[in-house]
């Protein structure tokens, strides 16, 4: 009697068991979510989005950038589960009452812009490995009396999408990308598909102009502050991971997991910075009125004339 089972039968049986376990766990998770209050259920949905938990599931190795100090880690956990944060101010420097919701959207200090720019710069840096003619904030061609069918098209001669890369979707064709990082707990983002709504807004702004004037492809990259991403952003990053996998000769799952971790840590660090970062208007750089005048009156010698004893 043959004691060695058929490897194909064994593999099929294991796959079926894993599928049953996943289905059972998903059903248990749904049963628990149905019993949660609406606000907590909303946060549970955000925490369970693909990529939103990457920062929590990796080994915290500092050399790889997968590390938070203990204060940031505690803040990240409290944000994830909508727990009250400790030692936060009562009022913001802008004059409004301070809260997590306010901190995530307050523009004083420029933190929402920094959050956006970090995702943009990470994406552009990776695109330089697999595409040509990569640029951030590239100027679009000026319009000369061109009329568009949609009134929402950005017709300014200073219009600049966030990233341009040649050869990403099609050879010898420019692809344009514009990043939007939104706060999912804002009242305007709690109803409906917020990702889809923000994607459509970006397409209305740049899509037609990129197609008809630049003869390129436009893709909105919409992410949430907790690390989730819209459908088109997910498709883009899968394509980017595939190109990086071929370029670096690494397995696609490993590259995709690493990419999600980078974006996840960038998102959670930016969220914590919005809350803990200083928005004080007192901390501003002080510039001298005229450096040449100060140097002449003070007889400041150039570095090459300084005698070191």
PyMOL commands that set and color helices and strands:
alter all, ss='L'
color gray80, all
select helices_A, chain A and resi 7-34+38-47+54-57+62-64+70-81+100-105+111-130+187-189+194-214+231-248+252-276+291-297+303-305
alter helices_A, ss='H'
color red, helices_A
select strands_A, chain A and resi 132-136+163-166+174-182+217-224
alter strands_A, ss='S'
color yellow, strands_A
deselect
rebuild
show_as cartoon
